[in-house]
Amino acid sequence: METLLTKISSCELCKAHLPLGPYPIVAAHSKVKVVIISQAPGGKAHRTGIPWDDPGGQQLRKWLGVTDEEFYEKTRFAFMPMGFCYPGKGVSGDLPPRPECAPLWHKALLERMSNLQLAILVGQYSQKYYLAKAMRKNLTETVKAFEDYLPTYLPLPHPSPRNRFWLTKNPWFEEEVLPALRTIVKKIIEK
């Protein structure tokens, strides 16, 4: 695992497409139990090198029902975005993740996570990639059908503050999905 992570950290495949240059942000361990597969690091994560080091990360930890210490404990959670580097700003938020990372690195990383019990798919990019044809017509319908993807995957919307409207419009998420998510995560990380 360490050799692979070192290779990833020096990757410059997308260099020409990254406004702030390459800075792959990924965290994995061979004994990890839960992997969080998301879109791409944000600008703050690019500056600090810490995955989910922003308001979206604070919200995600609340959703999971874990402390900062539990979240960043390397044998509990791995962080493997679809694009490992910050893609830059777009008109209504960050640009989509670079398409090169997942096909190049994900399989090799997952093969080295021998204790993996759950992949949390945050946002549409990871859901489209991993659920493929099993994904429902949109993110909302996919998240609503979360039980259909267990025990391997659990789809979530992005926890960004920009998603407040989605959360308000879909109260079932907080009532049904979050309690199940917390129960599943607690059971896995406390084993």
PAZAKE-614636 format. One record per atom (N, C-alpha, C, O, CB): atom name; residue number from 1; x negated, y, z. Coordinates in steps of 0.05 Angstrom, whole numbers, plus 5000, padded with zeros to 4 digits. Last residue first. Glycine has a CB too. Layout:
    a     k      x      y      z
   CA   NUM      X      Y      Z
...
//
This chain:
    a     k      x      y      z
    N   191   5319   4946   5309
   CA   191   5311   4917   5310
    C   191   5282   4914   5317
    O   191   5272   4892   5319
   CB   191   5317   4903   5284
    N   190   5331   4998   5302
   CA   190   5327   4989   5330
    C   190   5320   4960   5332
    O   190   5315   4950   5354
   CB   190   5351   4995   5346
    N   189   5340   5006   5249
   CA   189   5315   5017   5260
    C   189   5310   5008   5288
    O   189   5288   5011   5298
   CB   189   5316   5047   5258
    N   188   5390   4978   5240
   CA   188   5365   4971   5226
    C   188   5341   4981   5240
    O   188   5322   4965   5244
   CB   188   5366   4982   5197
    N   187   5427   5003   5274
   CA   187   5423   4974   5276
    C   187   5396   4966   5263
    O   187   5382   4949   5273
   CB   187   5447   4959   5262
    N   186   5424   5056   5254
   CA   186   5416   5049   5282
    C   186   5410   5020   5285
    O   186   5390   5013   5297
   CB   186   5439   5057   5302
    N   185   5444   5049   5202
   CA   185   5417   5058   5206
    C   185   5407   5051   5234
    O   185   5385   5041   5238
   CB   185   5415   5088   5201
    N   184   5498   5033   5213
   CA   184   5480   5016   5197
    C   184   5451   5023   5203
    O   184   5434   5005   5207
   CB   184   5486   5018   5167
    N   183   5517   5077   5242
   CA   183   5518   5050   5254
    C   183   5498   5032   5240
    O   183   5483   5018   5253
   CB   183   5546   5038   5252
    N   182   5511   5119   5205
   CA   182   5497   5120   5231
    C   182   5495   5092   5243
    O   182   5475   5085   5255
   CB   182   5511   5139   5250
    N   181   5546   5101   5163
   CA   181   5517   5106   5158
    C   181   5502   5105   5185
    O   181   5481   5091   5186
   CB   181   5513   5133   5144
    N   180   5595   5102   5190
   CA   180   5584   5076   5180
    C   180   5554   5079   5175
    O   180   5539   5061   5182
   CB   180   5599   5068   5154
    N   179   5601   5157   5200
   CA   179   5600   5138   5222
    C   179   5588   5111   5214
    O   179   5573   5099   5229
   CB   179   5628   5134   5234
    N   178   5598   5177   5145
   CA   178   5577   5183   5165
    C   178   5578   5164   5189
    O   178   5556   5156   5197
   CB   178   5581   5211   5174
    N   177   5645   5157   5119
   CA   177   5619   5149   5111
    C   177   5598   5153   5133
    O   177   5582   5136   5138
   CB   177   5610   5164   5086
    N   176   5692   5178   5147
   CA   176   5688   5149   5141
    C   176   5659   5141   5136
    O   176   5649   5121   5147
   CB   176   5704   5142   5117
    N   175   5688   5233   5159
   CA   175   5705   5215   5176
    C   175   5699   5185   5172
    O   175   5700   5170   5191
   CB   175   5734   5220   5169
    N   174   5656   5256   5121
   CA   174   5649   5258   5150
    C   174   5664   5239   5167
    O   174   5653   5229   5187
   CB   174   5654   5287   5159
    N   173   5685   5240   5076
   CA   173   5657   5234   5078
    C   173   5648   5235   5107
    O   173   5635   5216   5117
   CB   173   5640   5254   5062
    N   172   5736   5260   5079
   CA   172   5733   5232   5084
    C   172   5703   5224   5087
    O   172   5697   5204   5100
   CB   172   5745   5216   5060
    N   171   5734   5313   5062
   CA   171   5732   5308   5091
    C   171   5728   5278   5097
    O   171   5718   5272   5119
   CB   171   5756   5318   5105
    N   170   5716   5344   5012
   CA   170   5717   5315   5016
    C   170   5714   5307   5045
    O   170   5693   5296   5053
   CB   170   5695   5301   4999
    N   169   5712   5399   5013
   CA   169   5732   5387   4995
    C   169   5736   5357   4999
    O   169   5756   5346   4991
   CB   169   5724   5392   4966
    N   168   5669   5405   5046
   CA   168   5695   5416   5054
    C   168   5717   5403   5038
    O   168   5738   5397   5049
   CB   168   5696   5447   5051
    N   167   5628   5383   5015
   CA   167   5634   5371   5041
    C   167   5662   5380   5051
    O   167   5677   5364   5062
   CB   167   5613   5379   5061
    N   166   5628   5418   4971
   CA   166   5634   5389   4967
    C   166   5642   5377   4993
    O   166   5662   5362   4994
   CB   166   5609   5375   4955
    N   165   5612   5465   4997
   CA   165   5638   5464   4984
    C   165   5647   5435   4980
    O   165   5670   5428   4984
   CB   165   5637   5479   4956
    N   164   5561   5453   5014
   CA   164   5582   5458   5034
    C   164   5609   5456   5022
    O   164   5628   5445   5034
   CB   164   5578   5486   5046
    N   163   5516   5446   4984
   CA   163   5538   5426   4981
    C   163   5560   5430   5001
    O   163   5577   5413   5004
   CB   163   5527   5398   4983
    N   162   5476   5480   4998
   CA   162   5492   5487   4974
    C   162   5516   5469   4970
    O   162   5534   5475   4954
   CB   162   5474   5486   4949
    N   161   5448   5455   5038
   CA   161   5469   5474   5046
    C   161   5487   5483   5022
    O   161   5509   5492   5026
   CB   161   5456   5499   5059
    N   160   5439   5386   5019
   CA   160   5433   5414   5016
    C   160   5455   5432   5026
    O   160   5479   5425   5023
   CB   160   5426   5420   4987
    N   159   5444   5331   5019
   CA   159   5452   5346   5044
    C   159   5445   5376   5042
    O   159   5446   5389   5063
   CB   159   5437   5334   5067
    N   158   5476   5300   4964
   CA   158   5452   5314   4974
    C   158   5461   5331   4998
    O   158   5482   5343   4998
   CB   158   5440   5333   4952
    N   157   5515   5242   4981
   CA   157   5511   5267   4966
    C   157   5485   5279   4977
    O   157   5473   5270   4996
   CB   157   5535   5286   4970
    N   156   5493   5172   4979
   CA   156   5501   5197   4993
    C   156   5500   5220   4975
    O   156   5485   5220   4955
   CB   156   5483   5201   5018
    N   155   5498   5101   4978
   CA   155   5497   5127   4964
    C   155   5507   5150   4981
    O   155   5527   5147   4995
   CB   155   5513   5125   4938
    N   154   5461   5050   4997
   CA   154   5481   5066   5009
    C   154   5479   5094   4996
    O   154   5460   5109   5002
   CB   154   5479   5068   5040
    N   153   5443   4981   4980
   CA   153   5443   5010   4975
    C   153   5466   5024   4991
    O   153   5486   5012   4997
   CB   153   5446   5016   4945
    N   152   5448   4929   5003
   CA   152   5424   4938   4990
    C   152   5422   4969   4989
    O   152   5401   4980   4996
   CB   152   5422   4927   4963
    N   151   5495   4907   5023
   CA   151   5476   4918   5042
    C   151   5451   4930   5030
    O   151   5434   4940   5045
   CB   151   5468   4896   5061
    N   150   5533   4961   4993
   CA   150   5519   4949   5016
    C   150   5515   4919   5012
    O   150   5531   4907   4997
   CB   150   5535   4955   5042
    N   149   5566   4977   4953
   CA   149   5537   4975   4947
    C   149   5520   4964   4969
    O   149   5497   4958   4966
   CB   149   5527   5002   4939
    N   148   5616   4982   4973
   CA   148   5612   4963   4950
    C   148   5583   4959   4944
    O   148   5576   4939   4932
   CB   148   5626   4973   4926
    N   147   5615   5023   5009
   CA   147   5614   4996   5019
    C   147   5609   4975   4997
    O   147   5599   4953   5003
   CB   147   5641   4990   5033
    N   146   5620   5070   4977
   CA   146   5594   5062   4988
    C   146   5593   5034   4998
    O   146   5572   5021   4995
   CB   146   5587   5081   5011
    N   145   5659   5096   4948
   CA   145   5658   5067   4946
    C   145   5632   5056   4958
    O   145   5623   5035   4950
   CB   145   5660   5058   4916
    N   144   5646   5150   4955
   CA   144   5671   5139   4967
    C   144   5671   5109   4967
    O   144   5682   5097   4986
   CB   144   5695   5150   4951
    N   143   5601   5153   4922
   CA   143   5598   5155   4951
    C   143   5623   5144   4966
    O   143   5620   5131   4986
   CB   143   5593   5185   4960
    N   142   5628   5149   4872
   CA   142   5607   5130   4880
    C   142   5603   5130   4911
    O   142   5602   5109   4923
   CB   142   5580   5136   4866
    N   141   5661   5193   4871
   CA   141   5673   5166   4870
    C   141   5653   5144   4879
    O   141   5660   5125   4892
   CB   141   5684   5159   4842
    N   140   5621   5233   4872
   CA   140   5642   5232   4892
    C   140   5654   5204   4894
    O   140   5656   5192   4915
   CB   140   5664   5252   4886
    N   139   5591   5224   4825
   CA   139   5579   5221   4851
    C   139   5600   5217   4873
    O   139   5597   5200   4891
   CB   139   5561   5245   4858
    N   138   5632   5187   4777
   CA   138   5616   5210   4787
    C   138   5606   5205   4815
    O   138   5611   5184   4826
   CB   138   5634   5236   4786
    N   137   5651   5136   4764
   CA   137   5651   5157   4744
    C   137   5636   5182   4751
    O   137   5628   5198   4734
   CB   137   5679   5164   4737
    N   136   5603   5092   4798
   CA   136   5630   5101   4790
    C   136   5628   5124   4771
    O   136   5606   5132   4762
   CB   136   5646   5108   4815
    N   135   5551   5046   4780
   CA   135   5559   5073   4790
    C   135   5587   5079   4781
    O   135   5594   5073   4758
   CB   135   5539   5095   4782
    N   134   5537   5003   4753
   CA   134   5555   4998   4776
    C   134   5563   5025   4789
    O   134   5581   5025   4806
   CB   134   5540   4982   4797
    N   133   5501   5018   4715
   CA   133   5529   5014   4706
    C   133   5548   5009   4729
    O   133   5573   5011   4726
   CB   133   5531   4991   4687
    N   132   5459   5045   4763
   CA   132   5464   5043   4733
    C   132   5494   5039   4727
    O   132   5510   5057   4734
   CB   132   5448   5018   4722
    N   131   5437   5047   4811
   CA   131   5463   5034   4809
    C   131   5471   5029   4780
    O   131   5486   5011   4774
   CB   131   5485   5050   4823
    N   130   5387   5073   4802
   CA   130   5389   5047   4816
    C   130   5415   5032   4813
    O   130   5416   5008   4813
   CB   130   5383   5051   4845
    N   129   5399   5118   4770
   CA   129   5376   5101   4764
    C   129   5379   5073   4777
    O   129   5375   5053   4763
   CB   129   5350   5114   4775
    N   128   5443   5142   4792
   CA   128   5444   5134   4764
    C   128   5422   5114   4758
    O   128   5426   5096   4743
   CB   128   5441   5159   4746
    N   127   5423   5152   4844
   CA   127   5446   5134   4840
    C   127   5448   5124   4811
    O   127   5453   5101   4807
   CB   127   5472   5148   4848
    N   126   5383   5189   4836
   CA   126   5376   5163   4846
    C   126   5398   5143   4842
    O   126   5393   5119   4837
   CB   126   5368   5164   4876
    N   125   5415   5231   4815
   CA   125   5393   5221   4800
    C   125   5385   5193   4810
    O   125   5381   5175   4793
   CB   125   5369   5240   4802
    N   124   5456   5245   4853
   CA   124   5463   5231   4828
    C   124   5439   5219   4814
    O   124   5442   5199   4800
   CB   124   5477   5250   4810
    N   123   5439   5234   4923
   CA   123   5444   5249   4899
    C   123   5447   5232   4874
    O   123   5441   5208   4874
   CB   123   5422   5268   4895
    N   122   5403   5186   4954
   CA   122   5412   5213   4958
    C   122   5415   5227   4931
    O   122   5395   5233   4918
   CB   122   5393   5228   4977
    N   121   5409   5124   4974
   CA   121   5407   5138   4949
    C   121   5420   5165   4951
    O   121   5444   5168   4951
   CB   121   5421   5122   4926
    N   120   5374   5084   5016
   CA   120   5394   5106   5016
    C   120   5389   5123   4991
    O   120   5368   5134   4988
   CB   120   5392   5123   5043
    N   119   5365   5018   5020
   CA   119   5356   5041   5004
    C   119   5379   5061   5005
    O   119   5401   5055   4995
   CB   119   5349   5033   4975
    N   118   5347   4972   5071
   CA   118   5366   4990   5060
    C   118   5353   5012   5044
    O   118   5333   5023   5052
   CB   118   5384   5002   5082
    N   117   5305   4939   5086
   CA   117   5332   4929   5090
    C   117   5353   4947   5077
    O   117   5376   4938   5072
   CB   117   5338   4926   5119
    N   116   5238   4918   5079
   CA   116   5259   4937   5071
    C   116   5287   4924   5073
    O   116   5291   4902   5064
   CB   116   5254   4946   5042
    N   115   5192   4891   5090
   CA   115   5213   4892   5111
    C   115   5237   4909   5104
    O   115   5255   4913   5120
   CB   115   5202   4902   5137
    N   114   5157   4899   5047
   CA   114   5167   4872   5052
    C   114   5189   4871   5074
    O   114   5204   4851   5075
   CB   114   5145   4855   5061
    N   113   5141   4939   5003
   CA   113   5158   4943   5027
    C   113   5172   4917   5035
    O   113   5195   4914   5029
   CB   113   5178   4966   5023
    N   112   5118   4929   4955
   CA   112   5101   4929   4978
    C   112   5115   4934   5004
    O   112   5103   4934   5026
   CB   112   5079   4949   4974
    N   111   5158   4936   4918
   CA   111   5147   4909   4921
    C   111   5129   4907   4945
    O   111   5126   4885   4956
   CB   111   5130   4902   4896
    N   110   5164   4992   4919
   CA   110   5185   4974   4931
    C   110   5174   4946   4936
    O   110   5181   4933   4956
   CB   110   5209   4974   4913
    N   109   5118   5008   4891
   CA   109   5122   5016   4919
    C   109   5141   4997   4932
    O   109   5136   4986   4954
   CB   109   5132   5044   4921
    N   108   5127   4986   4840
   CA   108   5103   4978   4855
    C   108   5106   4985   4885
    O   108   5098   4970   4902
   CB   108   5079   4993   4843
    N   107   5175   5013   4826
   CA   107   5174   4984   4829
    C   107   5151   4975   4845
    O   107   5153   4958   4863
   CB   107   5173   4970   4800
    N   106   5159   5069   4825
   CA   106   5178   5058   4844
    C   106   5176   5028   4848
    O   106   5175   5019   4870
   CB   106   5206   5065   4834
    N   105   5121   5088   4784
   CA   105   5113   5081   4811
    C   105   5133   5066   4829
    O   105   5124   5051   4846
   CB   105   5106   5106   4825
    N   104   5144   5094   4732
   CA   104   5115   5089   4736
    C   104   5108   5078   4763
    O   104   5091   5060   4765
   CB   104   5100   5115   4731
    N   103   5198   5106   4736
   CA   103   5189   5082   4721
    C   103   5160   5074   4726
    O   103   5153   5051   4725
   CB   103   5194   5086   4692
    N   102   5192   5153   4771
   CA   102   5207   5129   4779
    C   102   5198   5105   4763
    O   102   5191   5084   4775
   CB   102   5237   5133   4776
    N   101   5160   5193   4741
   CA   101   5153   5180   4766
    C   101   5166   5154   4772
    O   101   5153   5134   4777
   CB   101   5159   5199   4788
    N   100   5182   5216   4694
   CA   100   5160   5197   4692
    C   100   5155   5181   4718
    O   100   5147   5158   4716
   CB   100   5135   5212   4685
    N    99   5221   5256   4696
   CA    99   5230   5229   4691
    C    99   5207   5208   4691
    O    99   5213   5184   4690
   CB    99   5243   5228   4664
    N    98   5223   5303   4749
   CA    98   5209   5294   4725
    C    98   5216   5265   4721
    O    98   5216   5249   4740
   CB    98   5178   5298   4728
    N    97   5288   5324   4772
   CA    97   5262   5311   4776
    C    97   5249   5303   4750
    O    97   5263   5297   4730
   CB    97   5265   5286   4795
    N    96   5315   5388   4751
   CA    96   5317   5359   4755
    C    96   5289   5347   4760
    O    96   5269   5359   4752
   CB    96   5330   5345   4730
    N    95   5301   5448   4790
   CA    95   5303   5433   4765
    C    95   5306   5403   4770
    O    95   5299   5395   4792
   CB    95   5279   5439   4746
    N    94   5340   5476   4844
   CA    94   5316   5464   4833
    C    94   5321   5450   4806
    O    94   5344   5440   4802
   CB    94   5303   5445   4853
    N    93   5390   5524   4826
   CA    93   5376   5507   4844
    C    93   5351   5496   4832
    O    93   5342   5506   4811
   CB    93   5395   5484   4854
    N    92   5412   5545   4778
   CA    92   5429   5541   4801
    C    92   5416   5522   4821
    O    92   5430   5505   4833
   CB    92   5456   5530   4793
    N    91   5368   5552   4743
   CA    91   5388   5572   4745
    C    91   5404   5569   4771
    O    91   5409   5589   4785
   CB    91   5407   5572   4721
    N    90   5310   5525   4777
   CA    90   5327   5527   4754
    C    90   5347   5549   4759
    O    90   5344   5565   4778
   CB    90   5342   5501   4747
    N    89   5242   5518   4799
   CA    89   5269   5529   4802
    C    89   5284   5530   4776
    O    89   5272   5536   4755
   CB    89   5268   5557   4814
    N    88   5204   5456   4803
   CA    88   5208   5484   4798
    C    88   5237   5492   4800
    O    88   5255   5475   4803
   CB    88   5198   5491   4770
    N    87   5194   5404   4819
   CA    87   5197   5409   4791
    C    87   5200   5439   4783
    O    87   5199   5446   4760
   CB    87   5221   5395   4781
    N    86   5147   5376   4863
   CA    86   5167   5398   4860
    C    86   5169   5406   4831
    O    86   5149   5414   4818
   CB    86   5159   5422   4878
    N    85   5137   5306   4852
   CA    85   5128   5333   4854
    C    85   5151   5353   4851
    O    85   5171   5348   4838
   CB    85   5106   5339   4832
    N    84   5162   5257   4844
   CA    84   5146   5261   4868
    C    84   5136   5289   4872
    O    84   5128   5296   4894
   CB    84   5122   5243   4867
    N    83   5227   5241   4828
   CA    83   5204   5256   4819
    C    83   5187   5264   4843
    O    83   5198   5276   4862
   CB    83   5212   5282   4802
    N    82   5256   5211   4863
   CA    82   5256   5203   4835
    C    82   5233   5217   4821
    O    82   5220   5205   4803
   CB    82   5282   5210   4822
    N    81   5221   5200   4926
   CA    81   5239   5214   4908
    C    81   5237   5204   4880
    O    81   5218   5189   4873
   CB    81   5232   5244   4909
    N    80   5216   5166   4980
   CA    80   5208   5160   4952
    C    80   5227   5175   4933
    O    80   5247   5163   4924
   CB    80   5208   5130   4947
    N    79   5199   5153   5043
   CA    79   5210   5175   5026
    C    79   5199   5172   4998
    O    79   5175   5175   4994
   CB    79   5204   5203   5038
    N    78   5218   5108   5094
   CA    78   5200   5115   5072
    C    78   5214   5137   5056
    O    78   5239   5138   5056
   CB    78   5192   5090   5055
    N    77   5225   5096   5164
   CA    77   5235   5109   5139
    C    77   5212   5114   5120
    O    77   5191   5123   5127
   CB    77   5249   5135   5146
    N    76   5196   5062   5200
   CA    76   5225   5063   5199
    C    76   5236   5073   5172
    O    76   5253   5061   5160
   CB    76   5236   5080   5222
    N    75   5142   5067   5200
   CA    75   5153   5040   5195
    C    75   5183   5039   5195
    O    75   5195   5018   5191
   CB    75   5142   5021   5217
    N    74   5133   5123   5210
   CA    74   5127   5111   5184
    C    74   5136   5082   5179
    O    74   5139   5074   5156
   CB    74   5098   5111   5180
    N    73   5176   5168   5233
   CA    73   5161   5145   5242
    C    73   5157   5127   5218
    O    73   5177   5117   5207
   CB    73   5175   5130   5266
    N    72   5209   5210   5219
   CA    72   5182   5210   5208
    C    72   5164   5187   5219
    O    72   5141   5187   5213
   CB    72   5169   5237   5215
    N    71   5256   5197   5247
   CA    71   5257   5201   5218
    C    71   5229   5199   5206
    O    71   5225   5187   5184
   CB    71   5269   5228   5212
    N    70   5241   5197   5301
   CA    70   5250   5172   5288
    C    70   5248   5174   5258
    O    70   5239   5155   5244
   CB    70   5278   5165   5296
    N    69   5228   5252   5306
   CA    69   5208   5231   5312
    C    69   5216   5205   5298
    O    69   5199   5192   5286
   CB    69   5205   5227   5342
    N    68   5277   5276   5296
   CA    68   5254   5282   5278
    C    68   5233   5260   5281
    O    68   5222   5250   5261
   CB    68   5242   5309   5284
    N    67   5329   5227   5307
   CA    67   5312   5249   5315
    C    67   5291   5254   5294
    O    67   5286   5237   5277
   CB    67   5300   5245   5343
    N    66   5390   5209   5273
   CA    66   5363   5204   5282
    C    66   5349   5229   5290
    O    66   5355   5251   5280
   CB    66   5347   5188   5261
    N    65   5437   5207   5243
   CA    65   5438   5204   5272
    C    65   5411   5197   5284
    O    65   5409   5182   5303
   CB    65   5458   5182   5280
    N    64   5443   5218   5190
   CA    64   5433   5191   5198
    C    64   5435   5186   5227
    O    64   5434   5163   5236
   CB    64   5404   5188   5189
    N    63   5461   5271   5193
   CA    63   5478   5250   5181
    C    63   5469   5222   5189
    O    63   5486   5205   5195
   CB    63   5477   5252   5150
    N    62   5416   5294   5216
   CA    62   5441   5294   5230
    C    62   5459   5272   5219
    O    62   5472   5257   5235
   CB    62   5455   5322   5228
    N    61   5380   5286   5174
   CA    61   5374   5274   5200
    C    61   5399   5273   5217
    O    61   5404   5253   5231
   CB    61   5352   5288   5214
    N    60   5405   5319   5135
   CA    60   5402   5290   5131
    C    60   5397   5276   5157
    O    60   5409   5254   5162
   CB    60   5380   5284   5111
    N    59   5397   5370   5158
   CA    59   5425   5359   5155
    C    59   5424   5329   5151
    O    59   5440   5314   5162
   CB    59   5439   5372   5131
    N    58   5342   5374   5154
   CA    58   5355   5375   5181
    C    58   5383   5363   5180
    O    58   5391   5348   5198
   CB    58   5356   5404   5191
    N    57   5338   5372   5099
   CA    57   5326   5350   5115
    C    57   5338   5350   5143
    O    57   5342   5329   5155
   CB    57   5296   5353   5116
    N    56   5361   5420   5085
   CA    56   5373   5395   5076
    C    56   5363   5371   5091
    O    56   5378   5353   5097
   CB    56   5367   5391   5046
    N    55   5324   5457   5108
   CA    55   5351   5454   5119
    C    55   5365   5428   5110
    O    55   5381   5416   5125
   CB    55   5368   5478   5112
    N    54   5261   5419   5108
   CA    54   5278   5441   5100
    C    54   5306   5438   5112
    O    54   5311   5417   5125
   CB    54   5280   5444   5069
    N    53   5227   5373   5094
   CA    53   5220   5394   5113
    C    53   5235   5420   5106
    O    53   5223   5440   5099
   CB    53   5189   5399   5114
    N    52   5227   5327   5063
   CA    52   5252   5335   5077
    C    52   5246   5356   5099
    O    52   5260   5356   5120
   CB    52   5266   5311   5089
    N    51   5158   5312   5071
   CA    51   5184   5307   5058
    C    51   5207   5316   5076
    O    51   5206   5313   5100
   CB    51   5186   5278   5051
    N    50   5106   5358   5073
   CA    50   5124   5342   5090
    C    50   5150   5338   5076
    O    50   5164   5357   5071
   CB    50   5128   5355   5118
    N    49   5076   5395   5048
   CA    49   5069   5367   5044
    C    49   5086   5348   5060
    O    49   5080   5324   5061
   CB    49   5040   5363   5051
    N    48   5086   5450   5049
   CA    48   5077   5437   5074
    C    48   5067   5408   5070
    O    48   5052   5398   5086
   CB    48   5100   5436   5093
    N    47   5099   5464   4996
   CA    47   5080   5481   5011
    C    47   5069   5466   5035
    O    47   5045   5468   5042
   CB    47   5094   5506   5020
    N    46   5136   5425   4981
   CA    46   5111   5428   4965
    C    46   5090   5444   4980
    O    46   5066   5439   4978
   CB    46   5118   5442   4938
    N    45   5175   5435   5018
   CA    45   5160   5410   5021
    C    45   5134   5411   5004
    O    45   5114   5401   5012
   CB    45   5177   5386   5011
    N    44   5193   5483   4996
   CA    44   5181   5483   5023
    C    44   5165   5458   5027
    O    44   5142   5459   5038
   CB    44   5203   5485   5045
    N    43   5214   5467   4946
   CA    43   5191   5486   4947
    C    43   5178   5485   4974
    O    43   5153   5487   4976
   CB    43   5201   5513   4942
    N    42   5229   5396   4950
   CA    42   5235   5424   4946
    C    42   5210   5441   4949
    O    42   5188   5431   4954
   CB    42   5256   5433   4966
    N    41   5218   5334   4916
   CA    41   5213   5352   4938
    C    41   5221   5381   4930
    O    41   5219   5389   4907
   CB    41   5183   5351   4945
    N    40   5277   5304   4886
   CA    40   5249   5312   4884
    C    40   5243   5331   4908
    O    40   5262   5342   4919
   CB    40   5242   5327   4857
    N    39   5321   5264   4901
   CA    39   5316   5278   4876
    C    39   5286   5284   4872
    O    39   5273   5270   4857
   CB    39   5333   5303   4874
    N    38   5310   5201   4936
   CA    38   5324   5227   4932
    C    38   5316   5238   4905
    O    38   5305   5224   4888
   CB    38   5318   5247   4954
    N    37   5314   5149   4977
   CA    37   5307   5155   4949
    C    37   5324   5179   4941
    O    37   5349   5178   4939
   CB    37   5313   5131   4930
    N    36   5289   5125   5033
   CA    36   5307   5146   5024
    C    36   5297   5154   4996
    O    36   5275   5165   4993
   CB    36   5307   5171   5044
    N    35   5288   5060   5060
   CA    35   5275   5079   5041
    C    35   5296   5099   5033
    O    35   5319   5092   5027
   CB    35   5263   5064   5016
    N    34   5276   5026   5120
   CA    34   5296   5042   5104
    C    34   5280   5060   5085
    O    34   5261   5074   5094
   CB    34   5315   5059   5123
    N    33   5232   4999   5140
   CA    33   5258   4986   5140
    C    33   5279   5000   5122
    O    33   5297   4987   5111
   CB    33   5269   4984   5168
    N    32   5162   4986   5129
   CA    32   5185   5004   5130
    C    32   5211   4989   5127
    O    32   5213   4968   5114
   CB    32   5183   5026   5109
    N    31   5114   4960   5125
   CA    31   5134   4950   5145
    C    31   5159   4967   5147
    O    31   5175   4962   5165
   CB    31   5121   4948   5172
    N    30   5083   4987   5089
   CA    30   5091   4960   5082
    C    30   5112   4949   5101
    O    30   5127   4930   5094
   CB    30   5067   4942   5082
    N    29   5106   5053   5076
   CA    29   5091   5035   5093
    C    29   5101   5007   5087
    O    29   5124   5003   5081
   CB    29   5094   5041   5124
    N    28   5106   5119   5048
   CA    28   5115   5091   5049
    C    28   5096   5075   5066
    O    28   5073   5082   5071
   CB    28   5117   5079   5020
    N    27   5122   5180   5020
   CA    27   5112   5167   5044
    C    27   5124   5139   5045
    O    27   5148   5135   5042
   CB    27   5120   5183   5070
    N    26   5105   5232   4976
   CA    26   5117   5206   4979
    C    26   5106   5194   5005
    O    26   5082   5199   5011
   CB    26   5112   5187   4954
    N    25   5092   5281   4934
   CA    25   5101   5278   4962
    C    25   5117   5252   4964
    O    25   5140   5251   4955
   CB    25   5117   5303   4972
    N    24   5042   5305   4892
   CA    24   5061   5283   4897
    C    24   5067   5281   4927
    O    24   5049   5279   4944
   CB    24   5050   5257   4886
    N    23   5032   5357   4862
   CA    23   5029   5352   4891
    C    23   5049   5330   4898
    O    23   5070   5336   4910
   CB    23   5032   5378   4909
    N    22   5014   5393   4805
   CA    22   5021   5368   4817
    C    22   5014   5367   4847
    O    22   4993   5376   4856
   CB    22   5006   5345   4803
    N    21   5040   5462   4797
   CA    21   5020   5441   4795
    C    21   5028   5415   4809
    O    21   5048   5415   4824
   CB    21   4993   5450   4806
    N    20   5081   5495   4797
   CA    20   5062   5499   4819
    C    20   5040   5477   4819
    O    20   5025   5475   4837
   CB    20   5077   5498   4846
    N    19   5108   5479   4750
   CA    19   5100   5507   4753
    C    19   5081   5512   4776
    O    19   5065   5531   4775
   CB    19   5125   5524   4758
    N    18   5095   5424   4711
   CA    18   5100   5432   4739
    C    18   5090   5460   4744
    O    18   5066   5466   4742
   CB    18   5086   5412   4758
    N    17   5079   5405   4662
   CA    17   5107   5412   4666
    C    17   5114   5423   4693
    O    17   5137   5430   4699
   CB    17   5124   5387   4660
    N    16   5026   5390   4663
   CA    16   5034   5411   4644
    C    16   5063   5421   4648
    O    16   5070   5443   4639
   CB    16   5031   5402   4616
    N    15   5028   5346   4700
   CA    15   5014   5371   4706
    C    15   5024   5394   4689
    O    15   5029   5416   4699
   CB    15   4984   5368   4703
    N    14   5046   5295   4700
   CA    14   5065   5316   4693
    C    14   5053   5344   4696
    O    14   5068   5364   4694
   CB    14   5090   5314   4710
    N    13   5001   5264   4717
   CA    13   5015   5258   4692
    C    13   5033   5281   4682
    O    13   5034   5286   4658
   CB    13   5033   5233   4696
    N    12   4968   5262   4759
   CA    12   4971   5288   4746
    C    12   4986   5285   4720
    O    12   4984   5302   4702
   CB    12   4944   5301   4741
    N    11   4957   5231   4821
   CA    11   4971   5230   4795
    C    11   4974   5259   4785
    O    11   4981   5277   4799
   CB    11   4998   5216   4797
    N    10   4937   5224   4871
   CA    10   4919   5238   4852
    C    10   4932   5238   4824
    O    10   4918   5246   4805
   CB    10   4893   5223   4851
    N     9   4976   5198   4899
   CA     9   4969   5225   4908
    C     9   4951   5239   4889
    O     9   4949   5264   4889
   CB     9   4955   5223   4935
    N     8   4976   5148   4874
   CA     8   4999   5166   4870
    C     8   4990   5195   4877
    O     8   4997   5214   4863
   CB     8   5023   5158   4887
    N     7   4929   5126   4895
   CA     7   4932   5130   4866
    C     7   4954   5151   4860
    O     7   4950   5169   4843
   CB     7   4938   5103   4852
    N     6   4944   5125   4949
   CA     6   4921   5141   4941
    C     6   4922   5147   4911
    O     6   4917   5169   4902
   CB     6   4894   5127   4948
    N     5   4985   5087   4947
   CA     5   4991   5115   4955
    C     5   4968   5134   4948
    O     5   4973   5157   4941
   CB     5   4996   5116   4985
    N     4   4954   5042   4932
   CA     4   4975   5052   4914
    C     4   4982   5081   4922
    O     4   4984   5098   4904
   CB     4   5000   5035   4916
    N     3   4923   5035   4978
   CA     3   4910   5040   4952
    C     3   4930   5052   4932
    O     3   4923   5070   4917
   CB     3   4899   5013   4940
    N     2   4962   5026   5017
   CA     2   4945   5050   5018
    C     2   4932   5056   4992
    O     2   4930   5079   4984
   CB     2   4924   5046   5040
    N     1   4983   4976   5000
   CA     1   5000   5000   5000
    C     1   4983   5025   5000
    O     1   4988   5044   4985
   CB     1   5019   5000   5024
//
